[in-house]
């Protein structure tokens, strides 16, 4: 069978109903009863979702393996057993009040490609794989995108295993329980070579829906800085302390945030500035707050602009401290990532050939693809989500869009998996 005919055969077997039902099945694990899901990393709910995926893989007799941080790999073999695999995937863990598509869609779309290839009876030169990355969300153990970062060598394994959650449970112990429950015996080495990587995902933003595009051809991921601002003033009686004598940590925090909003004002509406966490102490209605804490999430695709803005934040906060002490600590510095142009072109050509409305788009959120792009050529495929809502129990996507993205993913994966010999980036290393 010619390559083009083989790809068409696989695309034709992408099953919209099966893909939708698989989403419904995984949504049972951690279901909140309000339409969403709470399936945080390395919890019983996460284990149950992984075991369901493994059961589907076992039914197809696909090979499975796991690495030292719990990343799960499901492989359909190729004719060349020594060739590097073409991988696709995402994550199964969610936010505490998450939706049913963030992450899980990328896993199930990749698995659908493996099943469609199996049903079509086609043989690829290279193996094709579905990957489940551990703890992408970072809602239980911080930081997020943990599994892919450890795999790529950006986070040290030993230090990561010592991280504890809010209840004092060490990641090493939670991971041991997960690995034992999965029962996967084959071991995958960290940084094991990957020929190319693709990740399908809901957009988590409103652009595709507003532009009436079904496929987002993702060109890269914007940069990100996180900071924590701690303000220490003085607790005092709310009824007896004159304004001139106050060292009000809350008032100082409000002044700082207002000044930061002005600093980050962007007429092109590309820059993203968010205060996502705000805490006061002692948090009493009749006591002037003696302490305040807030976080900063700053995002933009231009690295130099991020660095420039980041360098101004501490001095601006001190200017508005109102007699309080202030410290600004940078907790994350993530540079922008541009995806491999050849990989982006493969996704674009697949959307065009399938006559699906598409547009190029930059990812505002960070994904596991960011770290895997350091190891091999990488690209992402976005589909619309209703009103752009994500990290929310009302997160919604249509069966038609889910299947369309899976068909584009199938064409991209099969095009790459049909290549024999070394890929261009492998020849250059």
GIURNOR-V130828 format. One record per residue. PHI is phi in degrees with one decimal (NA if undefined). OMEGA is omega in degrees with one decimal (* if undefined). D_FIRST is the distance of its C-alpha to the first C-alpha in Angstrom with 1 decimal. Layout:
phi=PHI omega=OMEGA d_first=D_FIRST
phi=PHI omega=OMEGA d_first=D_FIRST
This chain:
phi=NA omega=178.1 d_first=0.0
phi=-66.4 omega=-176.8 d_first=3.8
phi=-58.6 omega=-178.8 d_first=6.5
phi=-61.3 omega=179.6 d_first=8.3
phi=-67.7 omega=179.0 d_first=6.3
phi=-63.9 omega=179.0 d_first=6.2
phi=-63.3 omega=178.6 d_first=9.8
phi=-61.8 omega=-179.7 d_first=10.7
phi=-64.6 omega=179.0 d_first=9.9
phi=-70.8 omega=179.1 d_first=12.1
phi=-55.7 omega=-178.0 d_first=14.7
phi=-64.6 omega=-177.7 d_first=15.1
phi=-99.8 omega=169.1 d_first=16.1
phi=-65.0 omega=-170.6 d_first=18.7
phi=-103.1 omega=-177.0 d_first=21.7
phi=-58.9 omega=-178.2 d_first=24.8
phi=-66.5 omega=179.9 d_first=27.2
phi=-62.3 omega=-179.8 d_first=26.0
phi=-61.8 omega=178.6 d_first=26.3
phi=-66.0 omega=179.9 d_first=29.7
phi=-65.3 omega=177.4 d_first=30.9
phi=-65.3 omega=175.3 d_first=29.9
phi=-62.8 omega=179.6 d_first=32.2
phi=-63.4 omega=-180.0 d_first=34.9
phi=-67.3 omega=-179.7 d_first=34.7
phi=-67.2 omega=-179.5 d_first=35.1
phi=-64.7 omega=178.0 d_first=37.8
phi=-71.2 omega=-175.0 d_first=40.0
phi=-85.8 omega=-176.2 d_first=40.5
phi=95.1 omega=-179.5 d_first=43.4
phi=-57.7 omega=-176.2 d_first=43.9
phi=-88.9 omega=-174.6 d_first=47.1
phi=86.5 omega=179.2 d_first=47.9
phi=-117.8 omega=178.2 d_first=48.0
phi=94.9 omega=-178.1 d_first=44.3
phi=-113.8 omega=-173.9 d_first=43.5
phi=-150.6 omega=172.7 d_first=43.0
phi=-121.3 omega=-175.8 d_first=44.8
phi=-131.1 omega=-176.1 d_first=42.4
phi=-77.8 omega=-170.4 d_first=43.7
phi=-60.5 omega=171.7 d_first=42.2
phi=63.0 omega=173.3 d_first=42.8
phi=-99.0 omega=174.9 d_first=44.7
phi=-54.9 omega=179.6 d_first=44.3
phi=-67.7 omega=177.4 d_first=42.4
phi=-64.1 omega=178.0 d_first=39.9
phi=-60.1 omega=-178.6 d_first=39.6
phi=-62.5 omega=178.6 d_first=39.0
phi=-65.1 omega=177.9 d_first=36.1
phi=-63.2 omega=-179.1 d_first=34.5
phi=-66.0 omega=176.3 d_first=35.0
phi=-65.2 omega=177.8 d_first=33.3
phi=-63.0 omega=178.3 d_first=30.2
phi=-64.1 omega=177.4 d_first=30.3
phi=-64.4 omega=176.6 d_first=30.6
phi=-64.5 omega=178.7 d_first=27.4
phi=-66.2 omega=179.6 d_first=25.6
phi=-63.7 omega=178.6 d_first=27.2
phi=-62.8 omega=178.2 d_first=26.0
phi=-94.0 omega=-178.0 d_first=22.4
phi=60.4 omega=173.3 d_first=23.5
phi=-78.1 omega=177.9 d_first=22.6
phi=-78.8 omega=178.8 d_first=24.8
phi=-129.8 omega=175.6 d_first=27.7
phi=-151.3 omega=-177.9 d_first=30.2
phi=-142.5 omega=179.9 d_first=33.2
phi=-106.3 omega=-171.0 d_first=35.3
phi=-70.6 omega=178.3 d_first=39.0
phi=-106.1 omega=175.5 d_first=39.4
phi=91.0 omega=173.8 d_first=37.4
phi=-62.1 omega=-175.1 d_first=34.1
phi=-108.1 omega=-178.0 d_first=31.5
phi=-123.9 omega=177.8 d_first=27.9
phi=-118.3 omega=-169.5 d_first=25.1
phi=-120.2 omega=164.3 d_first=22.0
phi=-102.3 omega=-171.3 d_first=18.6
phi=-68.2 omega=173.5 d_first=17.8
phi=-109.4 omega=179.0 d_first=15.2
phi=-65.7 omega=-179.8 d_first=14.2
phi=-96.5 omega=-175.6 d_first=17.2
phi=-69.4 omega=-179.1 d_first=20.2
phi=-97.7 omega=-178.4 d_first=22.4
phi=-73.7 omega=175.7 d_first=20.6
phi=-69.6 omega=-175.2 d_first=22.4
phi=-77.2 omega=167.4 d_first=21.0
phi=-97.3 omega=-171.3 d_first=20.2
phi=-112.1 omega=173.0 d_first=22.8
phi=-148.3 omega=178.9 d_first=24.1
phi=170.7 omega=177.8 d_first=27.1
phi=-173.4 omega=-174.4 d_first=30.8
phi=-141.5 omega=178.1 d_first=33.7
phi=-107.7 omega=-179.5 d_first=35.2
phi=-76.3 omega=-174.6 d_first=38.9
phi=-132.9 omega=167.7 d_first=40.9
phi=-72.3 omega=178.8 d_first=44.2
phi=-58.6 omega=173.5 d_first=47.2
phi=-123.5 omega=-175.4 d_first=46.8
phi=-91.3 omega=178.2 d_first=43.2
phi=-103.1 omega=-172.3 d_first=40.6
phi=-99.6 omega=-175.2 d_first=37.5
phi=-131.4 omega=-179.7 d_first=34.8
phi=-60.0 omega=178.1 d_first=36.0
phi=86.8 omega=-175.1 d_first=33.8
phi=-60.4 omega=178.8 d_first=32.4
phi=-60.3 omega=-179.6 d_first=30.0
phi=-63.1 omega=177.6 d_first=28.3
phi=-69.7 omega=-175.3 d_first=28.0
phi=-72.0 omega=175.4 d_first=26.7
phi=-65.3 omega=178.0 d_first=24.3
phi=-64.6 omega=179.1 d_first=22.7
phi=-66.8 omega=176.5 d_first=22.8
phi=-61.7 omega=177.3 d_first=21.2
phi=-64.3 omega=178.2 d_first=18.2
phi=-61.8 omega=-179.7 d_first=18.0
phi=-67.6 omega=179.7 d_first=18.5
phi=-64.4 omega=177.5 d_first=15.9
phi=-64.0 omega=178.6 d_first=13.2
phi=-64.8 omega=-179.4 d_first=14.7
phi=-67.8 omega=178.0 d_first=14.8
phi=-74.4 omega=178.6 d_first=11.2
phi=69.8 omega=-178.3 d_first=10.5
phi=-94.8 omega=178.4 d_first=8.1
phi=-108.0 omega=175.7 d_first=9.4
phi=-92.2 omega=176.1 d_first=11.0
phi=-67.6 omega=-178.8 d_first=12.7
phi=-98.9 omega=171.3 d_first=15.9
phi=-63.8 omega=171.4 d_first=17.7
phi=-119.6 omega=-171.8 d_first=18.3
phi=-133.4 omega=166.1 d_first=21.8
phi=-103.6 omega=-179.3 d_first=24.3
phi=-119.7 omega=169.8 d_first=27.7
phi=-111.7 omega=179.2 d_first=31.1
phi=-83.0 omega=-177.4 d_first=33.7
phi=-79.7 omega=168.8 d_first=37.3
phi=51.9 omega=174.9 d_first=40.1
phi=-72.2 omega=-172.4 d_first=38.8
phi=-72.1 omega=-177.9 d_first=41.6
phi=72.3 omega=-178.2 d_first=44.5
phi=-79.7 omega=176.9 d_first=46.6
phi=-99.6 omega=177.1 d_first=47.7
phi=-113.9 omega=177.9 d_first=47.5
phi=-103.3 omega=6.4 d_first=47.8
phi=-87.6 omega=173.1 d_first=46.1
phi=-77.9 omega=-174.0 d_first=42.9
phi=43.8 omega=-173.3 d_first=39.4
phi=-69.6 omega=-176.1 d_first=40.7
phi=-61.6 omega=-179.8 d_first=37.7
phi=-70.5 omega=179.3 d_first=35.7
phi=-67.0 omega=176.7 d_first=38.9
phi=-67.0 omega=-179.9 d_first=39.6
phi=-58.6 omega=-177.4 d_first=36.0
phi=-80.9 omega=179.4 d_first=36.3
phi=86.7 omega=179.8 d_first=39.7
phi=-88.0 omega=172.6 d_first=41.7
phi=-122.3 omega=178.9 d_first=43.6
phi=-72.1 omega=-176.6 d_first=45.2
phi=-60.7 omega=-175.1 d_first=44.2
phi=-59.4 omega=179.7 d_first=47.7
phi=-67.5 omega=-179.6 d_first=49.4
phi=-64.7 omega=-178.5 d_first=46.8
phi=-65.1 omega=-178.9 d_first=47.3
phi=-91.3 omega=179.5 d_first=51.0
phi=-65.3 omega=179.4 d_first=50.6
phi=-116.3 omega=177.7 d_first=52.4
phi=-88.9 omega=-176.4 d_first=51.9
phi=-65.1 omega=179.1 d_first=54.8
phi=-100.1 omega=178.8 d_first=55.9
phi=84.3 omega=179.1 d_first=56.2
phi=-82.1 omega=-179.1 d_first=53.1
phi=-77.7 omega=-179.2 d_first=51.5
phi=-57.1 omega=179.5 d_first=47.8
phi=-54.7 omega=-178.0 d_first=47.6
phi=-72.0 omega=178.3 d_first=49.0
phi=-63.4 omega=179.2 d_first=46.8
phi=-67.0 omega=178.9 d_first=43.7
phi=-59.8 omega=177.7 d_first=44.8
phi=-63.1 omega=-179.8 d_first=45.0
phi=-64.7 omega=-179.1 d_first=41.6
phi=-63.0 omega=179.2 d_first=40.0
phi=-63.9 omega=-178.5 d_first=41.9
phi=-69.2 omega=-179.7 d_first=40.9
phi=-70.8 omega=178.2 d_first=37.2
phi=70.4 omega=177.3 d_first=37.3
phi=-84.4 omega=-174.0 d_first=34.3
phi=-96.9 omega=-178.7 d_first=35.1
phi=-73.5 omega=-175.6 d_first=32.5
phi=-103.5 omega=175.8 d_first=33.9
phi=-110.8 omega=178.7 d_first=32.2
phi=-74.7 omega=170.9 d_first=34.2
phi=-61.5 omega=-178.7 d_first=35.4
phi=63.2 omega=173.5 d_first=33.8
phi=-57.8 omega=-172.9 d_first=30.9
phi=-59.2 omega=173.3 d_first=28.4
phi=-123.2 omega=-178.6 d_first=25.8
phi=-70.6 omega=177.6 d_first=23.2
phi=-164.3 omega=-177.1 d_first=23.5
phi=-133.7 omega=176.9 d_first=25.0
phi=-129.0 omega=179.1 d_first=24.8
phi=-137.3 omega=174.6 d_first=27.3
phi=-92.6 omega=-174.3 d_first=27.3
phi=-159.7 omega=166.5 d_first=30.9
phi=-66.9 omega=-175.3 d_first=33.3
phi=-63.5 omega=-172.8 d_first=35.2
phi=65.7 omega=177.7 d_first=38.6
phi=-153.2 omega=-171.3 d_first=40.2
phi=-96.2 omega=-168.5 d_first=40.9
phi=-67.9 omega=-177.4 d_first=39.3
phi=-60.8 omega=179.4 d_first=35.9
phi=-62.7 omega=-179.3 d_first=37.7
phi=-65.1 omega=-179.0 d_first=40.5
phi=-89.1 omega=-179.6 d_first=38.1
phi=56.5 omega=176.5 d_first=36.0
phi=-112.3 omega=-177.3 d_first=32.8
phi=-90.6 omega=-176.7 d_first=30.1
phi=-127.3 omega=170.9 d_first=28.5
phi=-101.6 omega=176.5 d_first=30.5
phi=-90.7 omega=-168.7 d_first=28.9
phi=-82.8 omega=-177.6 d_first=31.2
phi=-92.6 omega=-179.4 d_first=32.5
phi=171.3 omega=-178.5 d_first=34.7
phi=-124.8 omega=-177.2 d_first=37.4
phi=-70.9 omega=-179.2 d_first=41.1
phi=-76.1 omega=-172.5 d_first=43.7
phi=-147.4 omega=170.0 d_first=46.0
phi=-127.2 omega=171.6 d_first=49.5
phi=-115.1 omega=176.2 d_first=51.3
phi=-137.8 omega=175.0 d_first=55.1
phi=-119.9 omega=-178.5 d_first=57.7
phi=-111.2 omega=177.9 d_first=61.2
phi=-108.1 omega=-178.2 d_first=64.1
phi=-123.7 omega=-180.0 d_first=67.5
phi=-120.0 omega=176.7 d_first=70.8
phi=-114.6 omega=-179.6 d_first=73.8
phi=-146.7 omega=175.8 d_first=76.7
phi=-68.0 omega=179.1 d_first=77.0
phi=-157.5 omega=-177.3 d_first=80.1
phi=-71.0 omega=-177.7 d_first=81.6
phi=-68.7 omega=-175.7 d_first=80.2
phi=-93.2 omega=-171.4 d_first=83.6
phi=-116.2 omega=-174.4 d_first=85.9
phi=-95.6 omega=178.0 d_first=84.0
phi=-62.1 omega=-179.5 d_first=84.5
phi=-59.2 omega=-177.0 d_first=81.5
phi=-67.1 omega=-177.7 d_first=83.0
phi=-101.2 omega=-174.2 d_first=83.2
phi=-84.5 omega=165.8 d_first=79.7
phi=-119.6 omega=-169.9 d_first=76.8
phi=-88.2 omega=-177.1 d_first=74.2
phi=-65.9 omega=178.8 d_first=70.8
phi=-66.7 omega=179.5 d_first=69.2
phi=-60.6 omega=178.2 d_first=70.8
phi=-63.5 omega=180.0 d_first=69.7
phi=-62.9 omega=179.8 d_first=66.1
phi=-63.8 omega=177.8 d_first=66.2
phi=-62.6 omega=179.2 d_first=67.7
phi=-62.6 omega=-177.2 d_first=65.0
phi=-64.5 omega=177.7 d_first=62.1
phi=-62.3 omega=179.0 d_first=63.7
phi=-67.0 omega=178.8 d_first=64.0
phi=-68.6 omega=176.3 d_first=60.4
phi=-63.3 omega=176.7 d_first=59.1
phi=-69.0 omega=179.5 d_first=61.0
phi=-58.6 omega=-174.2 d_first=59.6
phi=-99.4 omega=177.1 d_first=56.0
phi=-64.2 omega=-174.6 d_first=56.5
phi=-136.5 omega=-177.0 d_first=53.6
phi=-65.8 omega=177.6 d_first=53.8
phi=-85.6 omega=177.6 d_first=50.1
phi=56.6 omega=176.1 d_first=49.5
phi=-100.5 omega=-179.9 d_first=47.0
phi=-67.1 omega=178.0 d_first=49.1
phi=-117.8 omega=177.1 d_first=49.1
phi=-125.7 omega=-177.4 d_first=52.3
phi=-138.7 omega=165.3 d_first=52.8
phi=-102.9 omega=-173.7 d_first=55.5
phi=-98.7 omega=-178.6 d_first=53.8
phi=-136.7 omega=-179.4 d_first=56.4
phi=-143.8 omega=-177.7 d_first=60.2
phi=-130.2 omega=177.1 d_first=62.8
phi=-125.0 omega=176.0 d_first=66.6
phi=-139.0 omega=11.4 d_first=69.1
phi=-86.2 omega=176.2 d_first=71.3
phi=65.1 omega=-179.5 d_first=69.7
phi=-114.6 omega=-174.8 d_first=73.0
phi=-68.2 omega=-177.9 d_first=74.2
phi=-120.0 omega=175.4 d_first=77.6
phi=-126.3 omega=175.2 d_first=76.8
phi=-64.0 omega=-177.1 d_first=75.9
phi=-61.1 omega=177.4 d_first=72.5
phi=-92.6 omega=-179.9 d_first=73.1
phi=-147.3 omega=174.7 d_first=69.5
phi=-140.1 omega=176.1 d_first=66.3
phi=-138.0 omega=170.5 d_first=62.7
phi=-143.0 omega=-179.2 d_first=59.8
phi=-110.2 omega=177.7 d_first=56.3
phi=-121.9 omega=172.6 d_first=54.7
phi=-118.8 omega=-174.4 d_first=51.0
phi=-121.7 omega=-175.6 d_first=50.4
phi=-136.5 omega=175.9 d_first=47.0
phi=-167.4 omega=179.3 d_first=46.0
phi=-75.9 omega=-178.1 d_first=43.2
phi=-96.6 omega=-177.2 d_first=45.8
phi=-60.9 omega=-177.3 d_first=46.7
phi=-63.2 omega=178.4 d_first=50.0
phi=-65.8 omega=177.9 d_first=51.1
phi=-60.3 omega=-179.7 d_first=50.5
phi=-62.9 omega=-179.4 d_first=52.5
phi=-63.3 omega=179.4 d_first=55.3
phi=-66.0 omega=-179.8 d_first=55.7
phi=-59.4 omega=-178.5 d_first=55.5
phi=-71.9 omega=-177.6 d_first=58.3
phi=-94.8 omega=-169.9 d_first=60.6
phi=-67.8 omega=-176.2 d_first=60.3
phi=-63.2 omega=-178.8 d_first=62.7
phi=-64.5 omega=178.9 d_first=65.5
phi=-66.5 omega=178.0 d_first=65.1
phi=-64.1 omega=180.0 d_first=65.4
phi=-65.7 omega=178.5 d_first=68.5
phi=-62.4 omega=-175.5 d_first=70.0
phi=-112.8 omega=-174.9 d_first=69.8
phi=-76.0 omega=176.3 d_first=70.8
phi=57.2 omega=179.1 d_first=74.2
phi=85.9 omega=178.9 d_first=76.0
phi=-90.8 omega=171.4 d_first=73.3
phi=-84.7 omega=-177.9 d_first=71.5
phi=-140.1 omega=172.5 d_first=67.8
phi=-129.9 omega=179.8 d_first=64.9
phi=-121.8 omega=-178.2 d_first=61.4
phi=-119.8 omega=175.2 d_first=58.7
phi=-80.9 omega=-177.0 d_first=55.2
phi=-105.1 omega=178.9 d_first=52.9
phi=-156.5 omega=175.0 d_first=49.4
phi=-135.2 omega=-174.5 d_first=48.3
phi=-118.3 omega=-176.8 d_first=44.6
phi=-72.3 omega=174.1 d_first=43.6
phi=-60.4 omega=179.4 d_first=41.2
phi=-127.4 omega=172.0 d_first=37.5
phi=-101.9 omega=-179.3 d_first=35.2
phi=-77.9 omega=-178.5 d_first=31.5
phi=-56.6 omega=-176.4 d_first=29.3
phi=-57.9 omega=179.2 d_first=28.9
phi=-66.5 omega=178.0 d_first=25.3
phi=-68.8 omega=176.7 d_first=24.4
phi=-60.1 omega=179.6 d_first=26.4
phi=-65.1 omega=178.3 d_first=24.6
phi=-62.5 omega=178.0 d_first=21.2
phi=-65.0 omega=-179.6 d_first=22.7
phi=-60.4 omega=-178.9 d_first=24.5
phi=-64.0 omega=178.2 d_first=21.4
phi=-64.4 omega=178.4 d_first=19.6
phi=-63.3 omega=179.4 d_first=22.7
phi=-65.0 omega=-177.0 d_first=23.1
phi=-66.0 omega=178.4 d_first=19.7
phi=-85.2 omega=176.4 d_first=20.1
phi=57.8 omega=176.2 d_first=23.6
phi=-101.3 omega=178.0 d_first=25.5
phi=-64.4 omega=-173.5 d_first=29.1
phi=-138.8 omega=172.5 d_first=29.4
phi=-154.0 omega=172.5 d_first=31.9
phi=-76.4 omega=-175.1 d_first=32.5
phi=-151.5 omega=175.7 d_first=34.8
phi=-99.8 omega=179.1 d_first=36.7
phi=-78.6 omega=175.2 d_first=36.9
phi=-82.6 omega=178.8 d_first=40.5
phi=-96.8 omega=175.7 d_first=39.9
phi=-87.7 omega=-179.3 d_first=39.0
phi=-134.1 omega=177.7 d_first=35.8
phi=-59.0 omega=178.9 d_first=34.4
phi=-56.8 omega=179.9 d_first=32.0
phi=-57.8 omega=-177.3 d_first=35.3
phi=-81.4 omega=179.9 d_first=35.6
phi=-69.6 omega=176.4 d_first=32.0
phi=-62.9 omega=176.5 d_first=32.0
phi=-77.5 omega=-176.0 d_first=34.3
phi=-103.0 omega=-173.8 d_first=31.8
phi=-160.8 omega=176.0 d_first=28.5
phi=-58.6 omega=-170.5 d_first=27.0
phi=-139.2 omega=173.3 d_first=27.5
phi=-152.2 omega=178.4 d_first=27.3
phi=-129.8 omega=177.8 d_first=28.2
phi=-124.7 omega=176.4 d_first=27.3
phi=-104.0 omega=166.6 d_first=30.3
phi=-123.9 omega=-177.6 d_first=30.7
phi=-70.5 omega=166.8 d_first=34.1
phi=-128.4 omega=-172.2 d_first=36.6
phi=-58.1 omega=179.1 d_first=39.6
phi=59.0 omega=179.6 d_first=42.5
phi=72.3 omega=-173.9 d_first=41.0
phi=-81.3 omega=175.6 d_first=42.7
phi=-150.0 omega=-170.8 d_first=41.5
phi=53.0 omega=-172.5 d_first=43.4
phi=-158.0 omega=-178.5 d_first=44.9
phi=-65.6 omega=179.0 d_first=44.7
phi=-89.3 omega=177.8 d_first=44.1
phi=-48.1 omega=-173.5 d_first=40.8
phi=-148.0 omega=173.5 d_first=38.4
phi=-142.5 omega=-176.5 d_first=34.8
phi=-94.7 omega=175.7 d_first=33.1
phi=-57.1 omega=-179.2 d_first=30.1
phi=-64.6 omega=179.6 d_first=28.5
phi=-69.0 omega=177.6 d_first=28.9
phi=-58.2 omega=-178.7 d_first=27.7
phi=-69.3 omega=179.2 d_first=24.4
phi=-61.6 omega=177.7 d_first=24.1
phi=-62.7 omega=178.7 d_first=24.6
phi=-66.0 omega=178.9 d_first=22.1
phi=-69.7 omega=175.6 d_first=19.4
phi=-64.4 omega=177.6 d_first=20.3
phi=-60.0 omega=-179.7 d_first=20.4
phi=-61.3 omega=-179.2 d_first=16.9
phi=-63.5 omega=179.9 d_first=15.5
phi=-64.9 omega=-179.1 d_first=17.8
phi=-63.6 omega=-177.3 d_first=17.1
phi=-68.7 omega=175.9 d_first=13.3
phi=-60.9 omega=-179.9 d_first=13.8
phi=-73.1 omega=-177.2 d_first=16.2
phi=-70.8 omega=179.0 d_first=14.6
phi=-81.7 omega=-176.9 d_first=11.7
phi=-76.4 omega=177.1 d_first=14.6
phi=-103.6 omega=-179.6 d_first=15.7
phi=74.3 omega=-177.5 d_first=19.4
phi=-82.7 omega=173.7 d_first=22.2
phi=-73.4 omega=-176.1 d_first=22.3
phi=-52.9 omega=-177.9 d_first=25.0
phi=-69.7 omega=178.4 d_first=27.6
phi=-74.1 omega=178.7 d_first=27.1
phi=-69.9 omega=-175.4 d_first=27.8
phi=-89.6 omega=-178.5 d_first=31.0
phi=-102.7 omega=* d_first=32.5
